[in-house]
Amino acid sequence: MADERRAGVVVRGQVSINGLESFRASLKRRYTGTFDQISPRHLKRYVAEYSGRHNARPPETIDQMRDVAGNLIGKRLACRVLIGR
């Protein structure tokens, strides 16, 4: 990222370096504040879950809760599916 700044690249499409750094910093804060450890095996899941929350953040909390509850109806994630056994 620093190399791109030196080269004068600050925005690429709809993605800015400041936005990327903000996302990374808040993901890192969440990692250190919430999880004891994140295994490389499940890293994609943690990042996908966090990016989903990040993208859905503008609505009010009650709207977010309603969306999450609506998406959980009829869904099931068995432990054996999660860990791949």
C-alpha angles and dihedrals in degrees: 000000000000090000091055091051091053088050090053097251108138103146128031112184108310093337120093127190090235091055091048092049091048091051092048093048094050091046089052091049090051091049094052094041102042112023128056090205139347117215117220087234092065099031093107090055093051092048092045091050092048094046089051090054091045093052093046096048103105096073120085118268094255090054091050091050091049091051093048093047091048091052092050096057110110094002125119131180113194118206092237090057092048095051095036100241 
